[in-house]
């Protein structure tokens, strides 16, 4: 049974930083792309960042490029999202996602609302105070 468990959300001041973690279990993810998506109240879920597990290639939404960094730890089967210079428009529930037989770039251009994702985590809330 595949599980994606997010952690690391919380309240941070604008301009601050947070690191989200996604612990993945239940199978080998070497053939997967792993991503982060977010959904703010009243808005559609949107792509944030993705990483191809096999080669570490990454892809970012324009809105977070240069501020957020996605990475993975193969030994821990964990994906991270380092979020710096957080802005008032960044608050949302952040979801970890996994899709097999794809790349980070392909994950980033999938169509909403489901984005072709095989597995979703339950999300972690990020709040930014101004």
Secondary structure, DSSP 8 states (H G I E B T S, - for coil): --EEEEE--EEEETT--EEEEEEEESS--TTEEEEEEEE-TTS--EEEEEEETTT--EEE-TTTTTTEEEEEETTTTEEEEEE-S--TT--EEEEEEEEES--HHHHHT--TTTTT-SEE---EEEEEE-
